Amino acid sequence: MRKLIAAMLVLLVAGMLVAGCGGADKKKIVVGLDDNFPPMGFRDDKNNIIGFDVDMAKEATKRMGVEVEFKPIDWNSKEAELSGKRVDVLWNGLTITEKRKENILFTNAYMENRQIIVVAANSPIKTKADLAGKVVGTQEGSSSIEAIEKDADALKSFKELKKFGDNVAALMDLKTGRLDAVVVDEIVGRYYIAKKPGEYTILKDNFGSEEYGVGLRKEDKELLGKLQKALDEMKKDGTSAKISQQWFGEDIVK
């Protein structure tokens, strides 16, 4: 009986030690993402999860010496998925905000997502001021609308703000001349524009920006340190720039 009790105690202690091995000691990191958010994370025609953030996560975890698993989640419940330990990080175009910082530990921003202004390659429009009297398109329900509405003077100067079901339709109307400009998330806009070289121009002016970071649990400070080190190395040696070039046709990593 004593031997049995002793054996049970050994198993119990071993189990507690294994359970306590979290954070930086993980052998695998589970990345929570929305698998319908191109080009950051989405499925290809073979149902594989691909994207800019997916490639970034694969490279970072490789440098950290850990495996990576990509887990599609309900993005509206992302904080609950993270705090409930069903995922280890949120890595999918996650905007850094003061409110989110209350519950989430963030890496340094790795990308700045601006609300860019896209015009046809031969357009005479060069600045935001040139949009006065013009027909401007954007996606219905997108953050672009909120960004435009914040610039009341610019919005008031438009001939019309036309809303579309998706950005592809808006860019098609821009190409055919039914629109004078399109306002779109930079990450989305550059992804589609890279597929049509020579057809569009992105103005230097924009409608504001937001920063993306990788989100972790508040207690995972050691894991954050290792992940940040990997991201810093990727930035320094040009790997993140190369990944960005593949997805956006330009280095837009911060």
Secondary structure as GFF3:
##gff-version 3
##sequence-region A 1 254
A	DSSP	alpha_helix	2	20	.	.	.	ID=ss1
A	DSSP	three_ten_helix	23	25	.	.	.	ID=ss2
A	DSSP	beta_strand	28	33	.	.	.	ID=ss3
A	DSSP	beta_strand	36	37	.	.	.	ID=ss4
A	DSSP	beta_strand	41	43	.	.	.	ID=ss5
A	DSSP	beta_strand	49	50	.	.	.	ID=ss6
A	DSSP	alpha_helix	52	64	.	.	.	ID=ss7
A	DSSP	beta_strand	67	72	.	.	.	ID=ss8
A	DSSP	three_ten_helix	75	77	.	.	.	ID=ss9
A	DSSP	alpha_helix	78	83	.	.	.	ID=ss10
A	DSSP	beta_strand	89	90	.	.	.	ID=ss11
A	DSSP	alpha_helix	98	101	.	.	.	ID=ss12
A	DSSP	beta_strand	105	106	.	.	.	ID=ss13
A	DSSP	beta_strand	111	120	.	.	.	ID=ss14
A	DSSP	three_ten_helix	128	131	.	.	.	ID=ss15
A	DSSP	beta_strand	135	139	.	.	.	ID=ss16
A	DSSP	alpha_helix	143	150	.	.	.	ID=ss17
A	DSSP	alpha_helix	152	157	.	.	.	ID=ss18
A	DSSP	beta_strand	160	164	.	.	.	ID=ss19
A	DSSP	alpha_helix	167	175	.	.	.	ID=ss20
A	DSSP	beta_strand	181	185	.	.	.	ID=ss21
A	DSSP	alpha_helix	186	193	.	.	.	ID=ss22
A	DSSP	beta_strand	200	212	.	.	.	ID=ss23
A	DSSP	beta_strand	215	216	.	.	.	ID=ss24
A	DSSP	alpha_helix	221	236	.	.	.	ID=ss25
A	DSSP	alpha_helix	239	248	.	.	.	ID=ss26
###
